[in-house]
């Protein structure tokens, strides 16, 4: 009931952008522009919104989910490359899984993105309503046995604390965010860090493995194959220059300066096709980087399939790679936030 009231208020406050079920696009580029606009608060682009915020642009609201589905369905009729078709299929499959309950992806500064826009147009009431909606989604998630893990909860609390410290925070947002902060302080995270700890998390992880690897194999088969590749390998030192936050995955950071980036339409990949970029780069890796990505795959499977604890995952990385404990902490969090991304380098696994 409260969630419905929140979005009724939002509808009254903003011009509603109703989705046209028959909407069509003449090209992939037109559809991508629609996704850029839809996901503006998740992944801001250079195409800054200047005509007001529609209801569908509030992440994971009912209007957002409806509009996103409409765009995906319209794209099914476009002539897409095989790679783009695989990406679209992956995103359509992902609609079945419980991300909608976690409307604030904890590795993305969603609120800061909203507050940045608020400096140009007053959307403070809408932001406050979206924060309340996010809290209600987490309550609904708990009823469906879906909870944040401790790493995700800590990341979300860090973001909330940062925003609360802003001197320019509008009063209406401060009150709502303070309540949300109190809610998070009493929130009990789930015990398992990996997707397997979520209801329906196993199939969700499998869908990610299938897409990023480009092959359909059970996690246990991948684990046997990866460990076969690692057998007898010595601890390697691979130079890491990691970001200070997790807004961009380690895989994306790997290609941040590359001239061979390929484009995509998944906001979580920052509109790059990271899998294709990795496939192109796989044959030219140094031995140290090859071991790095194999160790990342092994740890990914440990966390999301075998339900390793954060400490077990960290120990495994330190066993395989010469790095600081702080770097290992960062990589474990990256694997939690971006499941199966390392399998973009699945071409390194030749034992299957």
N, C-alpha and C positions, 0 to 999 in steps of 0.2 A: 504494500500500500504506500509506504513512504517513498519507495523508488518511483512509483507512478506519479505521486505528487510532485516530486523533484522535477521530473521531466515535463510535467504540465507547466510548471513555472518557467522552465527553460523555453518551452515553446512560446509562451506569452512574451518572454523577454526578447527573444530573437526571431528574425524572419525564418520561418521554417522552409527548408529545401526538401520538398517531397520528391521521392524517387519515382521516376517514370519506369514502370515495369517493362516498357517496350523500348527503353533507351538503347540506342545503337551508336557505335563509333565507327568512323570510316577507316581508322588506322590504329595500330598499336600505340602510336604516339599520343593520340587523343585520349585513349583509355588511360595511359600513364599519367597524363595531366590531371585527369579526374582523380586518380589515386594519390597524386602529390597533394592535391587540394584536400582530399578526405583525410589524409594522414599528417596534416600540417603541424599538429601539436605533438605527434610522435616523432616525426622526422622533418623538421623545417627545411624547405628548399628555397632557392633564390626567388621563386615565384611567390612573393609575400602576399598574403590575403589582404585585399584592400577594400572589399565590398561588404564587409560584415561576416559574422560567423553564423553558419547554419547549424541547425540541431544535429545534423549528421556528422559534423566535424568534432564532436565531443567523443573522445576515444571510448569505444566499446559500449556506447549507448545503444538502445534498440534501433534508433535511426541510423547510427553508424553501421551497425551490423547489416541492416537492410540495404543500405546504399552500397556497402562493400560487396555484398552478395550480388546485387544488380550489376555492378561493374564486371565482376568475375564472369557472370553468366553471359553478358554481352561480349566479353572477350573470346568466349568459346566459338563465336561465329567468325572471328577474324582469321586471316591467314597468318599463322605464327610459325616461327622456326621450330624445329624439333625441341631445341633447348628451352625456348619460351613456353612451348606447350607443356613440357615436363614441369617447369616452374609453376605454371598456372594450375596444373593438376595437383601439385603439392600444396598450393595455397587453398585450393578448394577443399581438399581433404582436411586441412587444418581447421576448417570451419566447424568440423564435428567435435573438436576437442575443447577443453575447458578454459582456454585463454580468456574468454569473455568474462569470466569471474574475476580475473586479475586485471582490472581496467587501467591500472598504472603499472606498466612494465618497469620494474624496479631499477633497471640499468639505463633507463632513459629519463632525462630531466624534464618530464612532462609539465610539471607545474611551473618550472622556470621558463619553459617555452611559452606557456600561457601568459605568465607575468610579463614577458618581453612584449608580447602582442598587446597586452593591456596598457602599455605605455603609449600606444598609438590610438587605440579605441577602448573605451571603457566596457570591459566584459567581466567586471569583478563579481557581479551577482551570478553570472553563468559559471565562473570558476568555482565559487563557493558551492553551487549546486552540484557540480561535477565531483568535488571532493566528497560531499555527502553521499553521492551515488557510489563512489569508489568504496566508501566504508560499508554501505549496504550490500554491495557485491561481495565483499569479503565475509560479511555475516552470512549471506546466502550460500557462499562457497563452503563455509564450515558445516552448514546443514547438509551439504552434499558430500561431506568428508573430503573436502579440498582445502588445504591450508598452504600458506607460504612456508618455506623452510627457513632455518635460522639465518642463512646467508642473505636470502631475499628480504627477510624482515629487517635485518640490520641495514641493508642498502636503502630500503624505503624510509626507515627512521632517520637515516643520515640526510636524505633529501628533504624530509619534512623539517628537520631541525635547521637546515641551511635556509630554507624559505622563511621560517619563523623569525630568523635573525635579521631579515631584511627590514630596514628602517622605512622603506616606502611601501610596505605591505598594506593594502587596503584593509580597513577595519572588518568589513564583512568576511573577507577571506581569512583574516587572522583568527576570528572567533571560530569559524568552521574548522580551520586547520589545527587549532589548539585542541578542539574536541577529538579530531582524528588522531592527533598525537597521543592523547590519553588512551584512546582505543587501542592503538598499536602497543602502548606500554603494557597493557593487560593481555595482549594477544599471545596465545600459545602456539608456537610453530610446530610443524610436523617433524617427526624424528628423522625421516629419510631425506637426504639432500637431493636425490635424483628423481627423475620423472616416474620411476617405478613406484614411488611412494604416493602417487596420486591415483585416484580412481580413474580408470581408463588411461593411465599414464604409459603402460606398456605398449599398447597400440600406437599411442602418440609418438613415442620414441622410435618405434619401428618405422613409422612414416617418415620421420626425419632421417633415419639411417638410409632408407631406400632412396630418398631424393638426393642427399648430399653424396652418397657413395655412387649413385647411378646403378645400383644393383640391388636385387632383392635377396637378402641373406638374413638368417636369424642371428641375433646378437652373439649367441654362443659360437656360431661358425666364424663370425668376425673375430671374436676374442682368440680362438685357436689360431687363426691365420695371422693375426697381428703378433701374437706372442711367438709364433714360429719365425717371423721376420726379425724379431728382437733377440731371439735365442743366440747367446754367445756374444752379443754386442757389448762393448765397453761403455762405461759412463761417458757421456759426451757433453762438451761445452758448446752451446749454441748462443751466440750473442743476442741478447734481448734488449730492445728499447721500447718498453711498454708504456702505454699511456697512464695517466694518473687516475682515470676512471674507466668505466666499462661501457661507455656510450657506443664504442666501436669495438667489435670483436677482435680477438688476436688474429683471426684469419683476415679480417678486413685490414687491420694494421699491417699485415704482411704485404698487402698489395696497395697500400696507400700512396706510394710513390711510383708505382708501376705504370708504364705507358701501355700495358697490354690489358688494362681493365676491360671487362665486358659489362654491358649495362643490363639491368633487370628491373623488376617492378615490385620487389618485396621491400617494404620499408625497413624490416629488421636487418636486412643486408645493406642498408643505405643505398638502395636502388642499384646495387651492383650484382652481377651474377658471379658470386664468389666461387661457386663450384666449377664453373667453366674456366675461370682464371687459374684456379689451382690445377685443373687437369692439364692446362697448357704449360704450366710451370713444373709439373711433377718430374719430367725427365731430366731437368737440369739442376736438381737440388744437390747440394753438397752432402757428404755422408752425415755430417753433424745435423743438418736440417732434416734429413731423412729420418734419423733417429728421433729428433724432436717431435715430428708429426706422428710417428708411430707410437711414441710414448703418450702423446695427447690422445690418440685413439684408444689406447689401452686404458687410460685413466677415465676417459669418457664412458667406455663400457663398464668400467668398475663402478662409477658413480650411478649411472642411469639404469644399468641392467643388474649388476650384482649388489646394489645398495651399499656400496662402500661408504664409510663415514668420511667426513671432510679430512680428518687426520690420516686415514688410510690412503686417501687419494694424494695427499701432500707427500706422504712417505714414499709412495710409488714414483712420483715425479722426481723426488730428490735421489732416489735410487738409480733412475735412468739417466738423469741430466745433472750436470754441474751448474747449480744456480743457488741463489740465496733463498732462505725460507720465505722471505717476503715475495720473491718472484713466484715461488711455488703457490703461495696463498692466492696471488693474482690469477694464476693459470687455473687453479681449482675453481675460483669464482667464475672465470670466463666459461669454463666447461658447464657450470651450472646454469649460467645465463643463456648460453648458446649451444644447446645440446646437438651433438653430431656434426657440428660445423667442421671439425677436424677431418671428418671422413670425405671432405672434398678432395683430400689427397689419398683416396682409397686406391688409386693406381699404384701406390707404393706396395700394396699388399698383393703379392703374386702367388700366395700359397692356396688360394681358394680354387 
